[in-house]
Amino acid sequence: MTDSLKTVPWPKITLLFVVSRVLIGIGIILSSNKFAVEMAMKLFRWVFFAPDPEGRIAAYHPLFLHSHAQSLQDISRYWDGFWYLRLAQHGYTFNGAITHQTVAHYPFFSLVCSWAGHANTSAILWTGIILNNLCFLASLGLLFWIVKKYAGETIALSAAILLALYPGSLYFSLFLTESFYLFFCLAFFYLLEQKRYWLAALISWPASLTRYSGLFLSVNFLNKKNWPLFLLAVAAVAIYPLYLGATFHEPLLYVKLQTIYRGAGSFIKLGLFFTVCMICVGISWVWPRLKAKVIWTLLILIPLVIYLIMSFLAVSGKSAPPSVIPVHEMPGFVASLFAVIVFGLLQHKLPINYKIFAALHVAAILYAQTFICNQRYVAVIFPLFWMLACGLVEHGKLKWLCYGLSSLALVGLTILFVSMGWLFVF
């Protein structure tokens, strides 16, 4: 593994990693400043066409900030970080209620972190945070190596930059599973490119034990008609259900709990986004025959059409009017829109195995009742950043504009996430 990875420009990759983490650090520091948080909240609402008729931003009080610790360790308890920490400390528990519990999460990440000591909360958190940052650094190098093999060094470096500066890359440094999953997926494809198929099948196991979507990696062996390796990769998915069956007498308990986040709206949303994706695919087929003015007209019209579709995606009745997506789900909605449009327009740039990986993951994140976490889930679909880098390669100014806007969005969303202004603004 090390021989081939020596071709990766690790100083550049490390500098990119450090710069992106510094931007997150700036966001964390600014999150304790009332003015900075208010500005981020106002900008957030302006970008997503959400007025503040109730004056909630004006009513924002510094004490709200002071009630939340600003250390990276405490930030990591937000969202699913709380459940991964609880799982690492106490293992799986189930009280019989169909609510969010530790059994709704796959075990591998928490299991690794628990080796730091079940009783030592700080040790568990810092173990996860350090491992996640190391995995993300390694992932940037692996992504560079894979993309360079197919598209050259310029596009490879651009893909790594786009991933590092993606606004949702904050989650790669927290006590969550994004970094672990991304690393094992990229390591799988690296070994696949090296034709080390047995090792690739084995490394798909930790991916499948980190997230259920690790199952998608096994599809690569179907393409090669290698049934023994396909079965070996699929076998990992059976481990967690077997454990649930032996411990709680319900092998499909995880699936049962996931129904909380699914519903009729999931099918409607998936169908609408699939339609948009097919429109984008159609455009990509006739792209070479279109004049530049027509192309840019279509690229402007597509997001406007999507905005009209938003009125049909009623995932909550809390917003006004009720048919419009709630403001707190807009980052996830935009991330979903980004994934669908980039995949639809640029999927022809990818080899078939990476195209399938991206398609399955995009479909998986869209099959949910809400958009609330999709900015996290899009972050691990690395072929999207590869595709985007291919699309921007001939547009230098647009590429640098994307870098700049992504950097600002990374800082802004970090401010809102850390200060909990993300919740207060709604």
ROZA-798103 format. One line per field, with one value per residue (C-alpha): residue number from 1; residue in three letters; chain; x, y, z. Coordinates in steps of 0.001 Angstrom, whole numbers, plus 500000, padded with zeros to 6 digits. Layout:
% ROZA-798103
i	NUM | ...
aa	ALA | ...
ch	A | ...
x	X | ...
y	Y | ...
z	Z | ...
***
This chain:
% ROZA-798103
i	1 | 2 | 3 | 4 | 5 | 6 | 7 | 8 | 9 | 10 | 11 | 12 | 13 | 14 | 15 | 16 | 17 | 18 | 19 | 20 | 21 | 22 | 23 | 24 | 25 | 26 | 27 | 28 | 29 | 30 | 31 | 32 | 33 | 34 | 35 | 36 | 37 | 38 | 39 | 40 | 41 | 42 | 43 | 44 | 45 | 46 | 47 | 48 | 49 | 50 | 51 | 52 | 53 | 54 | 55 | 56 | 57 | 58 | 59 | 60 | 61 | 62 | 63 | 64 | 65 | 66 | 67 | 68 | 69 | 70 | 71 | 72 | 73 | 74 | 75 | 76 | 77 | 78 | 79 | 80 | 81 | 82 | 83 | 84 | 85 | 86 | 87 | 88 | 89 | 90 | 91 | 92 | 93 | 94 | 95 | 96 | 97 | 98 | 99 | 100 | 101 | 102 | 103 | 104 | 105 | 106 | 107 | 108 | 109 | 110 | 111 | 112 | 113 | 114 | 115 | 116 | 117 | 118 | 119 | 120 | 121 | 122 | 123 | 124 | 125 | 126 | 127 | 128 | 129 | 130 | 131 | 132 | 133 | 134 | 135 | 136 | 137 | 138 | 139 | 140 | 141 | 142 | 143 | 144 | 145 | 146 | 147 | 148 | 149 | 150 | 151 | 152 | 153 | 154 | 155 | 156 | 157 | 158 | 159 | 160 | 161 | 162 | 163 | 164 | 165 | 166 | 167 | 168 | 169 | 170 | 171 | 172 | 173 | 174 | 175 | 176 | 177 | 178 | 179 | 180 | 181 | 182 | 183 | 184 | 185 | 186 | 187 | 188 | 189 | 190 | 191 | 192 | 193 | 194 | 195 | 196 | 197 | 198 | 199 | 200 | 201 | 202 | 203 | 204 | 205 | 206 | 207 | 208 | 209 | 210 | 211 | 212 | 213 | 214 | 215 | 216 | 217 | 218 | 219 | 220 | 221 | 222 | 223 | 224 | 225 | 226 | 227 | 228 | 229 | 230 | 231 | 232 | 233 | 234 | 235 | 236 | 237 | 238 | 239 | 240 | 241 | 242 | 243 | 244 | 245 | 246 | 247 | 248 | 249 | 250 | 251 | 252 | 253 | 254 | 255 | 256 | 257 | 258 | 259 | 260 | 261 | 262 | 263 | 264 | 265 | 266 | 267 | 268 | 269 | 270 | 271 | 272 | 273 | 274 | 275 | 276 | 277 | 278 | 279 | 280 | 281 | 282 | 283 | 284 | 285 | 286 | 287 | 288 | 289 | 290 | 291 | 292 | 293 | 294 | 295 | 296 | 297 | 298 | 299 | 300 | 301 | 302 | 303 | 304 | 305 | 306 | 307 | 308 | 309 | 310 | 311 | 312 | 313 | 314 | 315 | 316 | 317 | 318 | 319 | 320 | 321 | 322 | 323 | 324 | 325 | 326 | 327 | 328 | 329 | 330 | 331 | 332 | 333 | 334 | 335 | 336 | 337 | 338 | 339 | 340 | 341 | 342 | 343 | 344 | 345 | 346 | 347 | 348 | 349 | 350 | 351 | 352 | 353 | 354 | 355 | 356 | 357 | 358 | 359 | 360 | 361 | 362 | 363 | 364 | 365 | 366 | 367 | 368 | 369 | 370 | 371 | 372 | 373 | 374 | 375 | 376 | 377 | 378 | 379 | 380 | 381 | 382 | 383 | 384 | 385 | 386 | 387 | 388 | 389 | 390 | 391 | 392 | 393 | 394 | 395 | 396 | 397 | 398 | 399 | 400 | 401 | 402 | 403 | 404 | 405 | 406 | 407 | 408 | 409 | 410 | 411 | 412 | 413 | 414 | 415 | 416 | 417 | 418 | 419 | 420 | 421 | 422 | 423 | 424 | 425 | 426
aa	MET | THR | ASP | SER | LEU | LYS | THR | VAL | PRO | TRP | PRO | LYS | ILE | THR | LEU | LEU | PHE | VAL | VAL | SER | ARG | VAL | LEU | ILE | GLY | ILE | GLY | ILE | ILE | LEU | SER | SER | ASN | LYS | PHE | ALA | VAL | GLU | MET | ALA | MET | LYS | LEU | PHE | ARG | TRP | VAL | PHE | PHE | ALA | PRO | ASP | PRO | GLU | GLY | ARG | ILE | ALA | ALA | TYR | HIS | PRO | LEU | PHE | LEU | HIS | SER | HIS | ALA | GLN | SER | LEU | GLN | ASP | ILE | SER | ARG | TYR | TRP | ASP | GLY | PHE | TRP | TYR | LEU | ARG | LEU | ALA | GLN | HIS | GLY | TYR | THR | PHE | ASN | GLY | ALA | ILE | THR | HIS | GLN | THR | VAL | ALA | HIS | TYR | PRO | PHE | PHE | SER | LEU | VAL | CYS | SER | TRP | ALA | GLY | HIS | ALA | ASN | THR | SER | ALA | ILE | LEU | TRP | THR | GLY | ILE | ILE | LEU | ASN | ASN | LEU | CYS | PHE | LEU | ALA | SER | LEU | GLY | LEU | LEU | PHE | TRP | ILE | VAL | LYS | LYS | TYR | ALA | GLY | GLU | THR | ILE | ALA | LEU | SER | ALA | ALA | ILE | LEU | LEU | ALA | LEU | TYR | PRO | GLY | SER | LEU | TYR | PHE | SER | LEU | PHE | LEU | THR | GLU | SER | PHE | TYR | LEU | PHE | PHE | CYS | LEU | ALA | PHE | PHE | TYR | LEU | LEU | GLU | GLN | LYS | ARG | TYR | TRP | LEU | ALA | ALA | LEU | ILE | SER | TRP | PRO | ALA | SER | LEU | THR | ARG | TYR | SER | GLY | LEU | PHE | LEU | SER | VAL | ASN | PHE | LEU | ASN | LYS | LYS | ASN | TRP | PRO | LEU | PHE | LEU | LEU | ALA | VAL | ALA | ALA | VAL | ALA | ILE | TYR | PRO | LEU | TYR | LEU | GLY | ALA | THR | PHE | HIS | GLU | PRO | LEU | LEU | TYR | VAL | LYS | LEU | GLN | THR | ILE | TYR | ARG | GLY | ALA | GLY | SER | PHE | ILE | LYS | LEU | GLY | LEU | PHE | PHE | THR | VAL | CYS | MET | ILE | CYS | VAL | GLY | ILE | SER | TRP | VAL | TRP | PRO | ARG | LEU | LYS | ALA | LYS | VAL | ILE | TRP | THR | LEU | LEU | ILE | LEU | ILE | PRO | LEU | VAL | ILE | TYR | LEU | ILE | MET | SER | PHE | LEU | ALA | VAL | SER | GLY | LYS | SER | ALA | PRO | PRO | SER | VAL | ILE | PRO | VAL | HIS | GLU | MET | PRO | GLY | PHE | VAL | ALA | SER | LEU | PHE | ALA | VAL | ILE | VAL | PHE | GLY | LEU | LEU | GLN | HIS | LYS | LEU | PRO | ILE | ASN | TYR | LYS | ILE | PHE | ALA | ALA | LEU | HIS | VAL | ALA | ALA | ILE | LEU | TYR | ALA | GLN | THR | PHE | ILE | CYS | ASN | GLN | ARG | TYR | VAL | ALA | VAL | ILE | PHE | PRO | LEU | PHE | TRP | MET | LEU | ALA | CYS | GLY | LEU | VAL | GLU | HIS | GLY | LYS | LEU | LYS | TRP | LEU | CYS | TYR | GLY | LEU | SER | SER | LEU | ALA | LEU | VAL | GLY | LEU | THR | ILE | LEU | PHE | VAL | SER | MET | GLY | TRP | LEU | PHE | VAL | PHE
ch	A | A | A | A | A | A | A | A | A | A | A | A | A | A | A | A | A | A | A | A | A | A | A | A | A | A | A | A | A | A | A | A | A | A | A | A | A | A | A | A | A | A | A | A | A | A | A | A | A | A | A | A | A | A | A | A | A | A | A | A | A | A | A | A | A | A | A | A | A | A | A | A | A | A | A | A | A | A | A | A | A | A | A | A | A | A | A | A | A | A | A | A | A | A | A | A | A | A | A | A | A | A | A | A | A | A | A | A | A | A | A | A | A | A | A | A | A | A | A | A | A | A | A | A | A | A | A | A | A | A | A | A | A | A | A | A | A | A | A | A | A | A | A | A | A | A | A | A | A | A | A | A | A | A | A | A | A | A | A | A | A | A | A | A | A | A | A | A | A | A | A | A | A | A | A | A | A | A | A | A | A | A | A | A | A | A | A | A | A | A | A | A | A | A | A | A | A | A | A | A | A | A | A | A | A | A | A | A | A | A | A | A | A | A | A | A | A | A | A | A | A | A | A | A | A | A | A | A | A | A | A | A | A | A | A | A | A | A | A | A | A | A | A | A | A | A | A | A | A | A | A | A | A | A | A | A | A | A | A | A | A | A | A | A | A | A | A | A | A | A | A | A | A | A | A | A | A | A | A | A | A | A | A | A | A | A | A | A | A | A | A | A | A | A | A | A | A | A | A | A | A | A | A | A | A | A | A | A | A | A | A | A | A | A | A | A | A | A | A | A | A | A | A | A | A | A | A | A | A | A | A | A | A | A | A | A | A | A | A | A | A | A | A | A | A | A | A | A | A | A | A | A | A | A | A | A | A | A | A | A | A | A | A | A | A | A | A | A | A | A | A | A | A | A | A | A | A | A | A | A | A | A | A | A | A | A | A | A | A | A | A | A | A | A | A | A | A | A | A | A | A | A | A | A | A | A | A | A | A | A | A | A | A | A | A | A | A | A | A | A | A | A | A | A | A | A
x	500000 | 502751 | 504671 | 501839 | 500776 | 504253 | 503146 | 500636 | 501958 | 501487 | 502844 | 500153 | 497460 | 498517 | 498505 | 495013 | 493852 | 495344 | 493830 | 490359 | 490627 | 491851 | 488695 | 486668 | 488727 | 487895 | 484225 | 484485 | 486179 | 483614 | 480766 | 481312 | 480839 | 477229 | 477665 | 479260 | 476484 | 473758 | 475344 | 475567 | 471924 | 470803 | 472861 | 471480 | 467909 | 468721 | 470290 | 467306 | 464637 | 463462 | 462347 | 462395 | 458882 | 458999 | 462205 | 463950 | 467377 | 466912 | 465850 | 469027 | 470871 | 474543 | 473504 | 472300 | 475896 | 477268 | 475031 | 476914 | 480572 | 482742 | 485420 | 485753 | 485131 | 481732 | 480754 | 481257 | 478341 | 475885 | 473572 | 474468 | 477732 | 475732 | 474540 | 477957 | 479451 | 476701 | 477232 | 480985 | 480409 | 477445 | 477022 | 473655 | 470430 | 466795 | 463761 | 461153 | 460033 | 460272 | 462369 | 465916 | 468211 | 471745 | 470529 | 469775 | 473538 | 476087 | 478848 | 482322 | 483190 | 482021 | 483687 | 487074 | 486689 | 485621 | 489108 | 490204 | 488242 | 484508 | 484582 | 486791 | 484531 | 487306 | 489541 | 486749 | 485888 | 489489 | 490232 | 487352 | 488250 | 491929 | 491162 | 488581 | 490998 | 493707 | 491201 | 490139 | 493747 | 494350 | 491086 | 492218 | 495402 | 493508 | 491036 | 493917 | 495549 | 492331 | 491299 | 494835 | 494850 | 491846 | 491847 | 495329 | 496933 | 495142 | 491656 | 492811 | 494031 | 490862 | 488697 | 490607 | 490211 | 486476 | 486026 | 488143 | 486303 | 482837 | 480716 | 479763 | 483410 | 483079 | 481631 | 484852 | 486500 | 483752 | 482731 | 480733 | 481199 | 481766 | 485581 | 485691 | 483226 | 484861 | 488303 | 487250 | 485328 | 488322 | 490682 | 488362 | 488513 | 492274 | 492753 | 490340 | 492440 | 495506 | 493668 | 494039 | 490498 | 490615 | 491973 | 489312 | 486591 | 487988 | 488251 | 484618 | 483774 | 484597 | 482761 | 479651 | 479925 | 480171 | 477160 | 474629 | 475514 | 478834 | 476815 | 476991 | 480699 | 479881 | 478282 | 481787 | 482318 | 479070 | 480474 | 483463 | 481237 | 483369 | 480767 | 483040 | 484243 | 480732 | 479459 | 482422 | 481673 | 477930 | 478559 | 479632 | 476110 | 474734 | 476869 | 474851 | 471401 | 472737 | 473874 | 470484 | 468730 | 470915 | 470700 | 467234 | 465530 | 464836 | 467340 | 465673 | 465432 | 467680 | 465345 | 462353 | 463779 | 464714 | 461026 | 460942 | 462722 | 460793 | 457303 | 455135 | 456945 | 460163 | 458843 | 457489 | 460773 | 462828 | 460656 | 460863 | 464620 | 464943 | 463027 | 465347 | 468356 | 467093 | 466606 | 470217 | 471397 | 469539 | 471218 | 474630 | 474021 | 473343 | 475844 | 478501 | 475888 | 474628 | 475900 | 477430 | 474525 | 472004 | 474029 | 474242 | 470546 | 469676 | 471989 | 470218 | 466725 | 467218 | 467609 | 464600 | 462489 | 463697 | 462523 | 459006 | 459308 | 460055 | 456367 | 455549 | 458178 | 456164 | 458324 | 457045 | 454106 | 456118 | 457072 | 454961 | 453498 | 453378 | 454209 | 457684 | 460659 | 461480 | 464493 | 466508 | 466302 | 467492 | 471244 | 470341 | 468028 | 470733 | 473223 | 470711 | 470133 | 473893 | 474268 | 471453 | 472451 | 476182 | 475533 | 473002 | 475137 | 478573 | 478094 | 479468 | 482877 | 483187 | 484121 | 481126 | 482017 | 482313 | 479147 | 477223 | 478650 | 477524 | 474084 | 473310 | 474403 | 472482 | 469345 | 469888 | 470139 | 467053 | 464962 | 464293 | 461432 | 463521 | 466622 | 468003 | 471200 | 471801 | 474671 | 476487 | 475597 | 476557 | 480049 | 481003 | 479915 | 483429 | 482692 | 480565 | 483654 | 485541 | 482745 | 482587 | 486370 | 486045 | 483316 | 485325 | 488679 | 488198 | 486630 | 489402 | 487450 | 484401 | 486601 | 488161 | 484735 | 483590 | 486629 | 485900 | 482179 | 482768 | 485292 | 482868 | 480027 | 482269 | 483036 | 479407 | 477839 | 480460 | 479457 | 475787 | 476403 | 478733 | 476742 | 473463 | 472283 | 471290 | 468409 | 467678 | 467330 | 464319
y	500000 | 502429 | 502099 | 503471 | 506064 | 507589 | 509312 | 511354 | 514884 | 514492 | 517975 | 519576 | 517252 | 517923 | 521688 | 521402 | 519426 | 521979 | 524967 | 523403 | 522580 | 526126 | 527461 | 525255 | 526566 | 530129 | 529197 | 527695 | 530852 | 533172 | 531053 | 532609 | 536129 | 537375 | 539685 | 536966 | 534496 | 537067 | 537884 | 534188 | 533705 | 536673 | 535532 | 532019 | 533289 | 535631 | 532863 | 530587 | 533269 | 532953 | 536241 | 536735 | 538047 | 536934 | 538828 | 535727 | 536920 | 540273 | 538405 | 536332 | 536635 | 535981 | 533736 | 531260 | 530891 | 530590 | 527616 | 525577 | 524657 | 525665 | 522965 | 520463 | 517708 | 519114 | 519995 | 516336 | 515410 | 517144 | 515151 | 511465 | 512051 | 511686 | 508223 | 507043 | 508142 | 506389 | 503255 | 503331 | 503672 | 501409 | 499200 | 498490 | 498924 | 498720 | 499571 | 498296 | 501716 | 502673 | 505775 | 506891 | 504566 | 503172 | 500166 | 502599 | 502926 | 500492 | 499412 | 499660 | 503322 | 503209 | 499831 | 501195 | 504298 | 502214 | 500697 | 503986 | 502997 | 502797 | 505054 | 507786 | 510063 | 512449 | 509602 | 508121 | 511467 | 512430 | 508964 | 509350 | 512930 | 512144 | 508984 | 510822 | 513591 | 511076 | 509126 | 512294 | 513238 | 509737 | 509949 | 513126 | 511318 | 508249 | 510402 | 512215 | 508917 | 507433 | 510541 | 511098 | 507626 | 508484 | 512272 | 513618 | 515556 | 518884 | 517414 | 515152 | 518109 | 520064 | 517137 | 516967 | 520734 | 520609 | 517776 | 519478 | 522797 | 521296 | 523019 | 519646 | 518641 | 519918 | 516512 | 514759 | 516196 | 515431 | 512311 | 510946 | 508158 | 510194 | 509992 | 506285 | 505396 | 507597 | 506192 | 502542 | 503203 | 504931 | 502226 | 499649 | 501335 | 501828 | 498090 | 497385 | 499548 | 497609 | 494358 | 493160 | 491877 | 489731 | 492614 | 494891 | 492440 | 492283 | 496046 | 496362 | 494751 | 497752 | 499972 | 497760 | 497684 | 501483 | 502162 | 499942 | 501560 | 499717 | 496964 | 499003 | 498183 | 494543 | 495522 | 495941 | 492185 | 491581 | 493592 | 491259 | 488185 | 487180 | 485425 | 484260 | 487817 | 489183 | 486779 | 487597 | 491325 | 490810 | 488574 | 491602 | 493014 | 489954 | 490443 | 493247 | 491646 | 488369 | 490250 | 491971 | 488626 | 486967 | 489878 | 491385 | 488574 | 490987 | 490661 | 493482 | 495871 | 498406 | 498449 | 498748 | 501838 | 503409 | 503561 | 506666 | 508514 | 507023 | 507564 | 508238 | 511522 | 509558 | 507940 | 511237 | 513022 | 510220 | 510204 | 513975 | 514046 | 511050 | 513023 | 515998 | 513703 | 512175 | 515670 | 516479 | 513189 | 514055 | 517443 | 515814 | 513544 | 516463 | 518771 | 518672 | 519722 | 522714 | 526258 | 527854 | 530306 | 527464 | 525487 | 528356 | 529167 | 525580 | 525651 | 528769 | 527452 | 524062 | 525479 | 527743 | 524774 | 522904 | 525759 | 525211 | 521507 | 522462 | 523304 | 519617 | 518393 | 518937 | 517333 | 519470 | 521656 | 524077 | 526480 | 529225 | 528408 | 524736 | 523413 | 524985 | 523103 | 524252 | 526552 | 524170 | 521531 | 523860 | 523030 | 519362 | 520210 | 522227 | 519387 | 516948 | 519273 | 519583 | 515804 | 515227 | 517972 | 517219 | 513509 | 514068 | 516513 | 514974 | 511249 | 510470 | 511612 | 508602 | 504931 | 502651 | 501354 | 504858 | 505899 | 503031 | 503882 | 507507 | 506594 | 504176 | 506650 | 509557 | 507406 | 506278 | 509802 | 510934 | 508088 | 509820 | 511752 | 514896 | 516603 | 517417 | 515311 | 515179 | 517666 | 515025 | 512116 | 513889 | 514481 | 510796 | 510539 | 511296 | 510728 | 513911 | 516019 | 514156 | 514947 | 518595 | 518932 | 517556 | 520073 | 523018 | 522132 | 524432 | 527262 | 528731 | 531711 | 529606 | 527039 | 529649 | 531141 | 527688 | 527417 | 530834 | 530315 | 526842 | 528282 | 530986 | 528482 | 526137 | 528925 | 530115 | 526708 | 525929 | 529108 | 528128 | 524496 | 525200 | 528107 | 526195 | 529251 | 526655 | 525767 | 529246 | 530777 | 528603
z	500000 | 500929 | 497620 | 495507 | 498055 | 497950 | 494744 | 496762 | 497518 | 501262 | 502152 | 499957 | 501277 | 504869 | 504253 | 502765 | 505785 | 508196 | 506355 | 506362 | 510081 | 510796 | 509121 | 511462 | 514390 | 513344 | 513298 | 516785 | 518139 | 516502 | 517857 | 521290 | 519851 | 519938 | 516953 | 514783 | 515604 | 514902 | 511535 | 510693 | 511634 | 509520 | 506547 | 506937 | 506749 | 503852 | 501771 | 502320 | 501809 | 505400 | 507051 | 510804 | 511536 | 515168 | 515860 | 517174 | 516067 | 517814 | 520961 | 520899 | 524224 | 525051 | 527942 | 525362 | 524228 | 527724 | 528440 | 525827 | 526134 | 523192 | 523336 | 520493 | 523020 | 524020 | 520455 | 519618 | 521883 | 519542 | 517312 | 517022 | 518896 | 522110 | 521090 | 519901 | 523231 | 525168 | 523079 | 523735 | 527491 | 528156 | 525098 | 523507 | 525448 | 524374 | 526500 | 524061 | 522800 | 519124 | 519784 | 519061 | 521058 | 520845 | 518842 | 515992 | 515388 | 513995 | 516421 | 514875 | 515579 | 519212 | 519710 | 518634 | 520818 | 523836 | 523975 | 525565 | 528693 | 529337 | 532397 | 530953 | 528918 | 527888 | 526736 | 524609 | 523017 | 522273 | 520908 | 518459 | 517532 | 516906 | 514948 | 512866 | 511946 | 511031 | 508928 | 507144 | 506372 | 504992 | 503036 | 501272 | 500202 | 499003 | 497084 | 495394 | 494377 | 492947 | 490998 | 489685 | 488170 | 485983 | 485588 | 486310 | 489144 | 488598 | 488921 | 491774 | 493814 | 493030 | 494185 | 497472 | 497967 | 497281 | 499796 | 502475 | 502081 | 501746 | 504451 | 505923 | 506377 | 509948 | 510790 | 509755 | 512878 | 515399 | 517333 | 514401 | 511859 | 508673 | 508727 | 509558 | 506833 | 504191 | 504958 | 504684 | 501462 | 499860 | 501134 | 499564 | 496166 | 496487 | 497045 | 494211 | 491883 | 493051 | 492190 | 495772 | 495826 | 498971 | 501036 | 499537 | 500570 | 504093 | 504477 | 503437 | 506791 | 509006 | 506497 | 506752 | 510545 | 510631 | 508409 | 506704 | 503365 | 503488 | 501824 | 498605 | 498301 | 497626 | 494301 | 492875 | 493075 | 491222 | 488323 | 488271 | 488751 | 491715 | 493848 | 496713 | 497363 | 496961 | 499621 | 501865 | 501626 | 502174 | 505208 | 507247 | 507031 | 508828 | 511960 | 513549 | 512916 | 514363 | 517476 | 517805 | 517446 | 520077 | 522541 | 522057 | 520089 | 517213 | 514347 | 512408 | 515355 | 513600 | 510593 | 512906 | 514617 | 511295 | 510400 | 512616 | 509825 | 506902 | 505596 | 502561 | 502031 | 501537 | 498358 | 497031 | 497680 | 496183 | 493071 | 492589 | 492978 | 490651 | 488020 | 488434 | 488199 | 484963 | 483507 | 484391 | 482877 | 479681 | 479586 | 480067 | 477048 | 474694 | 476443 | 473685 | 471112 | 473087 | 472780 | 475875 | 476328 | 476293 | 478845 | 481324 | 480828 | 481762 | 484786 | 486039 | 485333 | 487021 | 490578 | 490005 | 488954 | 492041 | 494236 | 492874 | 493663 | 497284 | 497773 | 497296 | 499735 | 502903 | 505557 | 508437 | 509314 | 511427 | 508647 | 507145 | 504726 | 505827 | 502339 | 502308 | 503775 | 507344 | 507553 | 509732 | 506984 | 504233 | 504530 | 504109 | 501227 | 499461 | 500015 | 498513 | 495573 | 495080 | 495044 | 492555 | 490106 | 490183 | 489732 | 486958 | 484974 | 485469 | 486126 | 482668 | 483916 | 486255 | 485776 | 486247 | 489742 | 491196 | 489381 | 491016 | 494449 | 494088 | 492712 | 495563 | 498244 | 496712 | 496568 | 500184 | 501612 | 499724 | 501110 | 504408 | 505912 | 506485 | 505100 | 508556 | 508353 | 504604 | 504685 | 506744 | 504515 | 501286 | 502700 | 502334 | 498678 | 497449 | 493703 | 493791 | 494482 | 491779 | 489297 | 490367 | 489966 | 486421 | 485641 | 486986 | 485432 | 482440 | 484429 | 486584 | 487951 | 488745 | 490482 | 492755 | 493405 | 494582 | 496867 | 498380 | 498898 | 500366 | 502820 | 503964 | 504268 | 506287 | 508782 | 508882 | 509437 | 512084 | 513937 | 513868 | 514759 | 517680 | 519152 | 518727 | 516817 | 514230 | 516562 | 517890 | 514429 | 513717
***
